[in-house]
Amino acid sequence: MLRLYDSRLSGNAWKVRILLTQLGLPFERVTLDLAKGATSDPAFRAKSRFARVPVLELEDGRTIVESAAIMFYLAEGTPLLPDDRFLRAEVMSWLTFEQADLLRALALPRFYHLRGIGDQMAGRIADFQEAAYPALQKAEAWLSTHDWLVDERYTIADIGLFGYVSMAHQGGYEMQRFPSIDAWIARVKAQPGWVSLVEEAKA
Amino acid sequence: MLRLYDSRLSGNAWKVRILLTQLGLPFERVTLDLAKGATSDPAFRAKSRFARVPVLELEDGRTIVESAAIMFYLAEGTPLLPDDRFLRAEVMSWLTFEQADLLRALALPRFYHLRGIGDQMAGRIADFQEAAYPALQKAEAWLSTHDWLVDERYTIADIGLFGYVSMAHQGGYEMQRFPSIDAWIARVKAQPGWVSLVEEAKA
């Protein structure tokens, strides 16, 4: 069975979990406790050359790291990744844009706030926001005229952008500036098989 | 003919130019003057949804943005991108690692120094270096036991990591800390068809 190493709050690992669920692939979930330094453990480092989650372990024991690489691997041959060479490049362009321009700038302010050190890190958060607001505006512009990022249908590009963008407000981002992103987030969440980051409390 | 929009000093565009040359693909080069705001021009924005270089324009007028996406597109079916699904994921993992962990942290200090505002931006440069040194150490660890990043041969993963890493010293990084990276940079530069960022002065 596939095995996914994740952590409770990693947005990158969440993307992979959404995809695995939507593809109907059974997997074992191994949730690491990052606060206890689980990613520094030599046994984990042997699976993850970048010492972080997510890691997908295949049935033969080989591992794949980096959420975009894992998603491309898993989605191959499914409706969530186009076969067409140009459209695949489109998917990859959104995935690398998110990793280069948004990932750290959205994830780290969220992390600082969750750890209660948002005030202490205010200067760094301001630097991140200065860089990320224009990038969010580019996504907003695209989504103001498109329902989805690529080929007018839901693909792994949407999952890749969705992860941290949907949690950006937790890092102090004023997401009400971006109504088209907001509407797209609702469309992503409405996709069959979508799963929340943390399980909702049972009623 | 393929057309590459680049700028004189963009490392991401340089990667594409190295690849096009090594693949023997004829292309027209359109070098934008970023200081004059060329990427804000509406005609260019129509080609580049993220308003930056590189952009690859295909013969039918469609454009591909983001260096990793362009490289995957161009290298398809060539020795510079493995056919095997797992190895392709390995390539992508290095390309996204570079974009997420190194690109901005290496490129922006370099930019500040080239513009003569390195002292003014010292605090921000220190933040970038704090984040990027551990990432460089991960690449160093890999390259201390491997000649190349993927499949023990030269691929677009190497080109992707090479671009900004080879220029990191221009941003004040002490690259003598990383002897295995240094040796790998020499191997990349020795590949047939490699081209320098700026043409060397003719003797």
Interface residues (C-beta under 8 A of the other chain):
Chain A: R49 F50 A51 L58 R62 I64 V65 E66 S67 A68 A69 I70 F72 Y73 E76 R85 F86 R88 A89 E90 M92 S93 L95 T96 F97 Q99 A100 D101 L103 R104 G123 R124 D127 A131 A135 K138 A141 W142
Chain B: R49 F50 A51 L58 R62 I64 V65 E66 S67 A68 A69 I70 F72 Y73 E76 R85 F86 R88 A89 E90 M92 S93 L95 T96 F97 Q99 A100 D101 L103 R104 G123 R124 D127 A131 A135 K138 A141 W142
